[in-house]
Amino acid sequence: MSAWSKARLGWITPQTPYDGGEDQNRVARSEGYATTEAPHHVYKIGDGEFGFPLNEYLMIEYRKTDWMKGGIAIYHVDEQPGNYNKEGYPGQIQDEIKWPSNGNHYKIALMAADGNYDLEKRINQGNSDDLFSIGQSLLPSTDANGPFPNTDSYQKGDINRTGVQIYVTSDTEESYMTFLFSDGNNVIEPWRLLVSENFDVGSSDFSFGSNAGVVAKNKCKGARCVMIKKNKDTSTMSVTIPTSYLKKIEMTFDFYANRFKKEEEIVLEYSPVGAGTEEWGLVQSWVKGGVNTFANRKWISTTLDWSLPETDASSIVLRFRTTSPTKKLFVDNVMIRGKW
């Protein structure tokens, strides 16, 4: 049963989300999971507010079952009197009018997070890919070609850009999920978790040269960490980051330098994927006795913010290496977040 049906039956009272900033809106998992931490099951945006006309609005709920991984369901509701059992989807043309200006849409349309509109095309009856998960967003259109789905109003085929932004900011592990909301007047730039590794069970994100890898050593901060042996071409640990619309990266990690000498460096560098060159640009370096100096034989936690250079590449490679000809570097607890 959808959020709209529950509200119509009086089982729930939809709430208006916090607008802008870093305030996380918590939506409890449907079917009785409300708690003091997340007392609300459904949020409602519109119905004469936030750029939507009367009787048109978005509804947000968290759906999860034993057979579905779950996520945030976002419904586009249009209660304007009329026959809204006609499916509509990108690319559809009726009477020489393109969707959504042709006025075709369900009264209660589930916004497909994957953009495939399988329900409307009668390909399936819905699946987990229709639900929004961490890092995904529902935003206004940029032009008449979308992207779709979006937060534009479409009552009677009259398309208006509301400016509403919804960013999902948590995974499905808890009894609630979180999202950020803006009406378009308050700019929000949410961080998205891209990589998080403590290396205790190896690494699914990083790749290593033959002189680097995950090890179990007494110097490790946890059960395991990464060891990079002296300065060789094969002494590297690398990770590939998608850069579509990415503007900034925040990276935190721990490192342990084993008796580095003065002016020996720890280097973090980058290269655009598909650039057709072996050239690497510097993100940041840590120089013993110089810029960003560090202590030997001690675990050090560090954080850096890096604004990405302009590139046409869809992803970049970040690479750790060291300039020490003889000493080892240990790395642990790497977390990378991106901001769009």
ROZA-815040 format. One record per residue: x, y negated, z negated of N, C-alpha, C in turn; residue in one letter; residue number from 0. Coordinates in steps of 0.2 Angstrom, whole numbers. Layout:
NODE     n.u     n.v     n.w    ca.u    ca.v    ca.w     c.u     c.v     c.w   type   seq
NODE       X       Y       Z       X       Y       Z       X       Y       Z      A   NUM
...
This chain:
NODE     n.u     n.v     n.w    ca.u    ca.v    ca.w     c.u     c.v     c.w   type   seq
NODE       4       6       0       0       0       0       4      -6       0      M     0
NODE       3     -11       4       7     -17       5       6     -22      -1      S     1
NODE      11     -27      -1      10     -32      -6       4     -36      -5      A     2
NODE       2     -37       1      -5     -41       3     -11     -37       0      W     3
NODE     -11     -30       1     -17     -26      -2     -17     -27      -9      S     4
NODE     -11     -26     -13     -11     -26     -20     -14     -33     -23      K     5
NODE     -11     -38     -19     -14     -45     -21     -21     -46     -20      A     6
NODE     -24     -43     -14     -31     -44     -13     -35     -40     -18      R     7
NODE     -33     -35     -20     -36     -31     -25     -36     -34     -32      L     8
NODE     -31     -39     -33     -30     -42     -40     -26     -38     -44      G     9
NODE     -22     -33     -41     -17     -30     -46     -11     -33     -47      W    10
NODE      -9     -38     -43      -3     -42     -44      -5     -50     -43      I    11
NODE       0     -54     -45      -1     -61     -44       6     -63     -41      T    12
NODE       6     -65     -35      12     -67     -31      15     -73     -34      P    13
NODE      21     -74     -35      25     -80     -38      28     -84     -32      Q    14
NODE      30     -90     -34      33     -94     -29      41     -94     -31      T    15
NODE      45     -92     -27      52     -91     -29      56     -98     -30      P    16
NODE      61     -97     -34      66    -103     -35      68    -106     -29      Y    17
NODE      69    -112     -28      71    -115     -22      78    -118     -22      D    18
NODE      83    -115     -18      89    -118     -17      94    -116     -23      G    19
NODE     100    -118     -22     106    -117     -27     108    -110     -27      G    20
NODE     110    -108     -33     112    -101     -34     107     -97     -38      E    21
NODE     101    -100     -39      96     -96     -43      94     -90     -40      D    22
NODE      95     -84     -43      93     -78     -40      86     -76     -42      Q    23
NODE      82     -75     -37      75     -73     -38      75     -65     -39      N    24
NODE      72     -62     -44      72     -55     -45      65     -53     -44      R    25
NODE      65     -48     -39      59     -44     -37      59     -37     -40      V    26
NODE      54     -35     -44      54     -29     -47      52     -24     -42      A    27
NODE      55     -18     -43      53     -12     -38      45     -11     -39      R    28
NODE      42     -10     -33      35      -9     -33      33      -2     -37      S    29
NODE      27      -2     -39      24       4     -42      27       5     -49      E    30
NODE      26      -1     -53      27      -1     -60      34      -2     -63      G    31
NODE      38      -5     -60      45      -5     -63      46     -12     -65      Y    32
NODE      41     -16     -67      42     -23     -69      45     -23     -76      A    33
NODE      50     -27     -78      53     -27     -84      54     -35     -86      T    34
NODE      57     -36     -92      58     -43     -95      63     -46     -90      T    35
NODE      68     -42     -88      73     -45     -83      70     -47     -76      E    36
NODE      65     -43     -74      62     -44     -68      54     -43     -68      A    37
NODE      51     -48     -71      43     -47     -72      39     -47     -66      P    38
NODE      41     -49     -60      37     -51     -55      38     -45     -49      H    39
NODE      33     -43     -46      33     -38     -41      33     -41     -34      H    40
NODE      30     -47     -33      29     -50     -27      30     -57     -27      V    41
NODE      33     -60     -22      34     -67     -21      30     -69     -14      Y    42
NODE      28     -76     -14      24     -78      -9      27     -85      -7      K    43
NODE      28     -86       0      31     -92       2      26     -95       8      I    44
NODE      23    -100       7      19    -103      12      12    -105      10      G    45
NODE       7    -104      15       0    -105      13      -1    -112      12      D    46
NODE       1    -117      16       0    -124      16       6    -127      12      G    47
NODE      12    -123      11      18    -126       8      24    -123      12      E    48
NODE      29    -126      11      36    -124      14      35    -124      22      F    49
NODE      31    -128      25      31    -129      32      26    -124      35      G    50
NODE      23    -120      32      17    -115      34      11    -119      34      F    51
NODE       6    -117      39      -1    -120      38      -5    -116      33      P    52
NODE     -10    -118      31     -15    -114      27     -16    -107      30      L    53
NODE     -16    -102      25     -18     -95      27     -13     -92      31      N    54
NODE      -7     -95      31      -1     -91      34       5     -92      29      E    55
NODE       8     -86      28      13     -86      23      18     -80      24      Y    56
NODE      23     -79      20      27     -73      19      26     -70      12      L    57
NODE      27     -64      12      26     -60       5      33     -56       5      M    58
NODE      35     -55      -1      42     -52      -2      41     -47      -8      I    59
NODE      42     -40      -7      42     -35     -12      48     -31     -11      E    60
NODE      50     -27     -16      55     -22     -16      52     -15     -16      Y    61
NODE      53     -11     -10      50      -5      -9      56       1      -9      R    62
NODE      55       6     -13      59      12     -13      56      18     -15      K    63
NODE      57      23     -12      54      30     -13      60      35     -13      T    64
NODE      58      41     -15      62      47     -16      65      48      -9      D    65
NODE      61      47      -3      63      49       3      66      43       7      W    66
NODE      66      37       4      68      31       8      73      27       4      M    67
NODE      79      25       7      84      22       3      81      15       0      K    68
NODE      76      12       3      73       6       0      76      -1       2      G    69
NODE      73      -6       0      76     -13       1      70     -18       1      G    70
NODE      71     -24       2      66     -29       2      62     -29       8      I    71
NODE      55     -28       7      50     -29      13      48     -36      13      A    72
NODE      48     -39      19      46     -46      20      40     -45      25      I    73
NODE      34     -48      23      28     -47      27      26     -55      30      Y    74
NODE      24     -55      36      22     -61      39      14     -61      39      H    75
NODE      11     -64      35       3     -64      35       0     -70      38      V    76
NODE      -5     -69      42      -9     -74      45     -16     -72      44      D    77
NODE     -19     -76      39     -26     -74      37     -31     -79      41      E    78
NODE     -29     -83      46     -33     -87      50     -38     -82      54      Q    79
NODE     -45     -84      53     -50     -80      56     -48     -78      64      P    80
NODE     -49     -72      66     -48     -70      72     -46     -63      73      G    81
NODE     -45     -60      79     -43     -53      79     -35     -52      80      N    82
NODE     -32     -50      74     -25     -50      74     -23     -43      73      Y    83
NODE     -26     -38      77     -24     -31      78     -20     -30      84      N    84
NODE     -18     -35      87     -14     -35      94      -7     -36      92      K    85
NODE      -3     -30      94       4     -31      92       8     -36      97      E    86
NODE      13     -39      94      17     -43      97      24     -42      96      G    87
NODE      29     -43     101      36     -42      99      40     -46     105      Y    88
NODE      46     -46     103      51     -50     108      51     -47     115      P    89
NODE      50     -51     120      50     -49     127      43     -48     130      G    90
NODE      38     -48     125      31     -46     128      29     -53     131      Q    91
NODE      25     -52     137      22     -57     141      15     -55     142      I    92
NODE      11     -60     140       3     -59     142       1     -65     145      Q    93
NODE      -3     -64     150      -6     -70     154       0     -75     156      D    94
NODE       6     -73     157      12     -77     159      14     -81     153      E    95
NODE      12     -79     147      15     -83     141      19     -78     137      I    96
NODE      25     -80     135      29     -76     131      27     -76     124      K    97
NODE      29     -70     121      28     -69     114      33     -74     110      W    98
NODE      32     -77     105      26     -76     101      20     -82     102      P    99
NODE      22     -86     108      17     -91     109      11     -88     112      S   100
NODE      11     -82     114       5     -79     117      -1     -77     111      N   101
NODE       1     -78     105      -3     -77      99      -4     -70      97      G   102
NODE      -1     -66     100      -1     -59      98       3     -57      92      N   103
NODE       0     -55      86       3     -53      80      -2     -49      76      H   104
NODE       1     -45      72      -4     -42      67      -6     -47      61      Y   105
NODE     -11     -46      58     -13     -50      52      -8     -49      47      K   106
NODE      -5     -43      46       0     -42      41       6     -39      44      I   107
NODE      11     -42      46      16     -39      50      22     -38      46      A   108
NODE      25     -32      46      31     -31      42      37     -34      47      L   109
NODE      41     -38      44      46     -41      47      52     -36      48      M   110
NODE      54     -33      54      59     -28      55      66     -31      54      A   111
NODE      69     -29      48      76     -31      47      81     -29      53      A   112
NODE      79     -24      56      84     -22      61      82     -25      68      D   113
NODE      77     -29      68      75     -33      74      72     -28      80      G   114
NODE      71     -22      78      68     -18      84      61     -18      85      N   115
NODE      57     -20      80      50     -20      81      47     -13      83      Y   116
NODE      49      -8      79      47      -1      81      40       0      79      D   117
NODE      37      -3      74      30      -3      72      26      -5      78      L   118
NODE      27     -11      80      23     -14      85      24     -11      92      E   119
NODE      30      -8      93      30      -4     100      28       3      99      K   120
NODE      26       5      93      23      12      92      28      17      93      R   121
NODE      34      16      91      40      20      91      40      25      85      I   122
NODE      39      22      79      38      26      73      33      22      68      N   123
NODE      32      25      62      28      22      57      32      18      52      Q   124
NODE      38      16      54      42      12      49      47      16      46      G   125
NODE      53      13      44      58      17      41      62      12      37      N   126
NODE      68      15      34      72      10      29      75       5      33      S   127
NODE      76       5      39      80       0      43      75      -6      44      D   128
NODE      69      -5      42      64     -11      43      65     -16      36      D   129
NODE      68     -13      31      69     -16      25      76     -20      25      L   130
NODE      76     -26      21      81     -30      21      86     -28      15      F   131
NODE      92     -27      16      97     -25      11     102     -30      10      S   132
NODE     107     -29       5     112     -34       3     116     -37       9      I   133
NODE     116     -43       9     120     -47      15     115     -48      21      G   134
NODE     109     -46      21     105     -48      26     101     -54      25      Q   135
NODE      98     -57      30      94     -63      29      89     -64      34      S   136
NODE      84     -68      32      78     -70      37      79     -77      37      L   137
NODE      80     -80      43      81     -87      44      77     -90      49      L   138
NODE      77     -97      50      73    -100      55      76     -98      62      P   139
NODE      72     -99      67      75     -98      74      80    -103      76      S   140
NODE      84    -102      81      88    -107      83      86    -110      90      T   141
NODE      81    -106      94      78    -109     100      72    -104     101      D   142
NODE      70    -105     107      64    -101     109      65     -94     110      A   143
NODE      72     -92     110      73     -85     111      75     -82     105      N   144
NODE      73     -85      99      75     -82      93      80     -85      89      G   145
NODE      84     -81      85      83     -73      85      77     -71      81      P   146
NODE      75     -65      82      69     -62      79      71     -56      75      F   147
NODE      67     -55      69      62     -59      66      65     -66      64      P   148
NODE      61     -70      62      63     -77      59      57     -79      55      N   149
NODE      58     -85      52      53     -88      47      49     -93      50      T   150
NODE      49     -94      57      44     -98      60      37     -97      59      D   151
NODE      33    -102      59      25    -100      58      23     -99      65      S   152
NODE      18     -95      66      15     -94      73       8     -93      74      Y   153
NODE       4     -96      69      -3     -96      69      -6     -99      75      Q   154
NODE     -10     -95      79     -14     -97      85      -9     -98      91      K   155
NODE      -3     -95      90       2     -96      95       6    -102      95      G   156
NODE       5    -106      90       8    -113      89      14    -112      85      D   157
NODE      20    -112      88      26    -110      85      29    -117      81      I   158
NODE      31    -116      75      34    -121      71      40    -119      67      N   159
NODE      45    -122      67      51    -120      63      50    -123      56      R   160
NODE      49    -118      51      48    -120      44      54    -122      41      T   161
NODE      60    -119      43      66    -121      39      68    -116      33      G   162
NODE      63    -111      32      64    -107      26      69    -102      27      V   163
NODE      73    -101      22      79     -96      22      78     -91      17      Q   164
NODE      79     -85      18      79     -80      13      86     -75      14      I   165
NODE      89     -75       8      96     -71       8      95     -65       3      Y   166
NODE      96     -59       5      96     -54       0     103     -53      -3      V   167
NODE     103     -53      -9     110     -53     -13     111     -48     -17      T   168
NODE     108     -42     -17     109     -36     -21     108     -30     -18      S   169
NODE     110     -25     -20     109     -18     -17     103     -15     -21      D   170
NODE     101      -9     -19      95      -5     -22      96      -1     -28      T   171
NODE     102      -2     -31     103       3     -37      99       1     -43      E   172
NODE      97      -5     -44      93      -7     -50      86      -6     -49      E   173
NODE      82      -7     -55      75      -7     -54      72     -14     -51      S   174
NODE      76     -18     -49      74     -24     -46      80     -26     -40      Y   175
NODE      78     -30     -36      83     -33     -31      83     -41     -32      M   176
NODE      88     -44     -29      88     -51     -29      89     -55     -23      T   177
NODE      86     -61     -22      87     -64     -16      87     -72     -17      F   178
NODE      90     -76     -13      90     -83     -13      85     -86      -8      L   179
NODE      82     -91     -10      77     -94      -6      79    -102      -5      F   180
NODE      78    -104       1      78    -112       2      72    -114       7      S   181
NODE      69    -119       6      64    -122      10      68    -126      16      D   182
NODE      74    -126      16      78    -129      22      81    -136      20      G   183
NODE      78    -139      14      80    -145      12      86    -144       8      N   184
NODE      87    -139       4      92    -137       0      97    -132       3      N   185
NODE     103    -134       5     107    -129       9     110    -124       4      V   186
NODE     109    -117       6     112    -112       2     117    -108       6      I   187
NODE     123    -106       3     128    -103       7     130     -97       3      E   188
NODE     126     -91       3     127     -85      -1     133     -82       1      P   189
NODE     137     -79      -4     142     -74      -3     140     -67      -2      W   190
NODE     143     -64       3     141     -57       4     147     -53       2      R   191
NODE     146     -47      -1     152     -43      -3     154     -39       3      L   192
NODE     160     -39       5     162     -36      11     166     -29      10      L   193
NODE     170     -30       5     175     -24       3     176     -24      -5      V   194
NODE     175     -18      -8     177     -18     -15     180     -11     -16      S   195
NODE     186     -11     -18     190      -4     -19     194      -4     -25      E   196
NODE     193       1     -29     198       2     -35     203       8     -33      N   197
NODE     202      11     -28     206      17     -25     206      23     -30      F   198
NODE     202      23     -35     202      29     -39     200      36     -35      D   199
NODE     197      35     -30     195      41     -26     197      40     -18      V   200
NODE     203      36     -18     206      35     -11     203      28      -9      G   201
NODE     202      28      -2     200      22       1     196      23       7      S   202
NODE     190      20       8     186      21      14     187      15      19      S   203
NODE     189       9      16     190       3      20     197       2      22      D   204
NODE     202       3      19     209       1      20     212       7      24      F   205
NODE     217       5      29     221       9      32     228       8      30      S   206
NODE     233      13      31     239      12      28     245      14      33      F   207
NODE     250      11      33     256      13      37     259      19      34      G   208
NODE     264      22      37     267      29      34     271      27      28      S   209
NODE     273      21      26     276      20      20     272      16      15      N   210
NODE     265      17      15     261      14      11     255      19      10      A   211
NODE     251      19       4     246      23       3     243      23      -4      G   212
NODE     238      27      -5     235      28     -12     239      33     -16      V   213
NODE     241      31     -22     245      36     -26     243      36     -33      V   214
NODE     244      41     -37     243      42     -44     250      41     -47      A   215
NODE     251      35     -50     257      33     -53     256      30     -60      K   216
NODE     261      31     -65     260      28     -71     259      21     -71      N   217
NODE     262      18     -66     262      10     -65     255       8     -63      K   218
NODE     251      12     -61     244      10     -58     240       8     -64      C   219
NODE     236       3     -62     231       0     -68     226       5     -70      K   220
NODE     223       9     -65     218      14     -66     221      21     -64      G   221
NODE     217      25     -62     219      32     -60     224      32     -54      A   222
NODE     222      28     -50     226      27     -43     226      20     -41      R   223
NODE     231      18     -37     232      12     -34     236      13     -27      C   224
NODE     237       7     -24     241       7     -18     248       6     -19      V   225
NODE     252      10     -16     259       8     -16     262       6      -9      M   226
NODE     265       1      -9     269      -1      -3     276      -1      -4      I   227
NODE     280       3       0     287       4       0     291      -1       4      K   228
NODE     295      -5       1     300     -10       4     298     -12      11      K   229
NODE     302     -16      14     300     -20      20     301     -16      26      N   230
NODE     296     -13      29     297      -9      35     290     -11      39      K   231
NODE     290      -9      46     285     -11      50     279      -6      48      D   232
NODE     280       0      45     275       4      43     273       4      35      T   233
NODE     276      -2      32     274      -3      25     269      -8      24      S   234
NODE     263      -6      26     257     -11      26     251      -7      24      T   235
NODE     246     -11      21     239      -9      20     235     -14      23      M   236
NODE     230     -12      27     226     -16      31     218     -15      31      S   237
NODE     214     -20      32     207     -19      32     204     -24      37      V   238
NODE     199     -21      41     196     -25      46     189     -28      43      T   239
NODE     188     -34      45     183     -38      42     179     -41      48      I   240
NODE     172     -40      49     168     -43      54     168     -50      53      P   241
NODE     168     -54      58     168     -61      57     162     -65      60      T   242
NODE     157     -62      63     152     -65      66     149     -70      61      S   243
NODE     149     -76      63     146     -82      59     150     -83      52      Y   244
NODE     155     -79      51     159     -80      44     163     -86      44      L   245
NODE     163     -90      39     166     -96      38     172     -96      33      K   246
NODE     171     -92      28     176     -92      23     176     -85      19      K   247
NODE     182     -84      17     183     -77      13     186     -79       6      I   248
NODE     183     -75       1     186     -76      -6     189     -69      -7      E   249
NODE     195     -68      -9     198     -62     -10     201     -62     -17      M   250
NODE     200     -57     -21     203     -56     -28     206     -49     -28      T   251
NODE     212     -48     -31     215     -42     -31     221     -42     -37      F   252
NODE     223     -37     -39     228     -36     -44     234     -33     -41      D   253
NODE     240     -36     -43     246     -33     -40     252     -33     -45      F   254
NODE     257     -28     -44     262     -27     -48     268     -26     -44      Y   255
NODE     273     -31     -45     279     -31     -41     285     -28     -46      A   256
NODE     288     -23     -43     293     -19     -46     300     -22     -45      N   257
NODE     302     -27     -49     309     -30     -49     311     -33     -42      R   258
NODE     306     -37     -40     307     -41     -34     313     -47     -36      F   259
NODE     317     -48     -31     322     -53     -32     320     -60     -29      K   260
NODE     324     -65     -31     322     -72     -29     321     -72     -22      K   261
NODE     316     -76     -20     314     -77     -13     311     -71      -9      E   262
NODE     310     -66     -12     307     -60      -9     299     -61     -10      E   263
NODE     295     -59      -5     288     -61      -4     283     -56      -4      E   264
NODE     277     -57      -6     271     -53      -5     268     -57       0      I   265
NODE     266     -54       6     263     -58      11     256     -55      13      V   266
NODE     251     -59      14     244     -58      16     243     -61      23      L   267
NODE     242     -58      28     242     -61      35     236     -58      39      E   268
NODE     234     -61      44     228     -59      48     230     -59      56      Y   269
NODE     226     -55      59     226     -55      67     219     -54      69      S   270
NODE     217     -58      74     210     -56      77     210     -50      81      P   271
NODE     205     -46      80     205     -39      84     203     -41      91      V   272
NODE     207     -37      95     206     -38     102     210     -44     105      G   273
NODE     214     -47     101     218     -53     104     223     -51     109      A   274
NODE     225     -45     109     230     -43     114     237     -45     112      G   275
NODE     238     -46     106     245     -49     104     247     -46      97      T   276
NODE     253     -45      96     255     -43      89     257     -48      84      E   277
NODE     255     -55      86     256     -60      82     251     -60      76      E   278
NODE     254     -62      70     250     -62      64     251     -69      61      W   279
NODE     245     -72      59     245     -78      56     245     -77      48      G   280
NODE     248     -82      45     248     -82      37     242     -84      34      L   281
NODE     239     -80      29     234     -82      25     237     -85      19      V   282
NODE     241     -81      15     245     -84       9     251     -79       8      Q   283
NODE     256     -82       5     261     -78       2     263     -80      -5      S   284
NODE     266     -75      -8     268     -76     -15     276     -75     -15      W   285
NODE     279     -80     -17     287     -80     -16     290     -80     -23      V   286
NODE     294     -75     -25     297     -74     -31     302     -80     -32      K   287
NODE     300     -84     -37     304     -90     -39     302     -96     -35      G   288
NODE     297     -96     -31     295    -101     -26     288    -102     -27      G   289
NODE     285    -104     -21     277    -105     -20     274     -99     -23      V   290
NODE     269    -100     -27     265     -95     -30     269     -89     -33      N   291
NODE     274     -91     -37     279     -86     -40     275     -82     -45      T   292
NODE     278     -76     -46     275     -71     -51     280     -68     -55      F   293
NODE     278     -65     -60     282     -61     -65     283     -54     -62      A   294
NODE     289     -51     -63     290     -44     -61     287     -39     -67      N   295
NODE     286     -33     -65     284     -27     -69     278     -29     -74      R   296
NODE     273     -33     -71     267     -35     -74     261     -35     -70      K   297
NODE     256     -32     -72     250     -33     -67     247     -40     -68      W   298
NODE     246     -43     -62     244     -50     -61     237     -50     -57      I   299
NODE     232     -53     -59     226     -54     -56     226     -61     -52      S   300
NODE     224     -61     -46     224     -67     -42     218     -68     -37      T   301
NODE     216     -74     -36     210     -75     -32     212     -81     -27      T   302
NODE     210     -80     -20     211     -85     -15     205     -86     -11      L   303
NODE     204     -92      -9     199     -94      -4     202     -96       2      D   304
NODE     200     -93       8     203     -94      14     197     -96      19      W   305
NODE     198    -102      23     193    -104      28     196    -101      34      S   306
NODE     192     -97      38     194     -93      44     195     -98      50      L   307
NODE     200     -97      53     202    -101      59     197     -99      65      P   308
NODE     196    -104      69     191    -103      75     194     -97      79      E   309
NODE     189     -92      81     191     -87      85     185     -84      89      T   310
NODE     186     -81      94     181     -78      98     180     -71      96      D   311
NODE     185     -68      92     185     -61      90     179     -60      85      A   312
NODE     176     -54      86     171     -51      82     173     -49      75      S   313
NODE     180     -48      74     182     -46      68     190     -48      68      S   314
NODE     192     -48      61     199     -49      60     202     -43      56      I   315
NODE     209     -42      56     212     -38      52     216     -42      47      V   316
NODE     215     -40      40     219     -43      35     225     -38      33      L   317
NODE     231     -40      32     236     -35      31     241     -38      25      R   318
NODE     242     -33      21     247     -34      15     254     -31      17      F   319
NODE     259     -35      16     266     -32      17     270     -35      12      R   320
NODE     277     -33      11     282     -36       7     288     -37      11      T   321
NODE     292     -43       9     298     -44      12     304     -41       8      T   322
NODE     303     -37       3     308     -34      -1     311     -28       3      S   323
NODE     318     -28       3     321     -23       7     321     -16       3      P   324
NODE     320     -17      -4     321     -11      -8     316      -9     -13      T   325
NODE     312     -14     -15     307     -13     -20     300     -12     -18      K   326
NODE     296      -9     -23     289      -7     -21     284     -12     -24      K   327
NODE     279     -12     -21     273     -16     -23     267     -12     -24      L   328
NODE     263     -13     -29     257      -9     -31     251     -14     -31      F   329
NODE     246     -12     -28     240     -16     -27     234     -12     -29      V   330
NODE     229     -16     -33     223     -12     -35     217     -17     -36      D   331
NODE     211     -14     -36     205     -18     -37     204     -24     -32      N   332
NODE     204     -22     -26     203     -27     -21     196     -29     -20      V   333
NODE     193     -35     -20     187     -37     -18     187     -42     -13      M   334
NODE     183     -42      -8     183     -47      -3     175     -49      -2      I   335
NODE     174     -55      -2     167     -58      -1     168     -63       5      R   336
NODE     162     -63       9     162     -68      14     156     -73      13      G   337
NODE     157     -79      16     152     -84      16     150     -86      23      K   338
NODE     144     -87      25     142     -89      31     140     -96      31      W   339
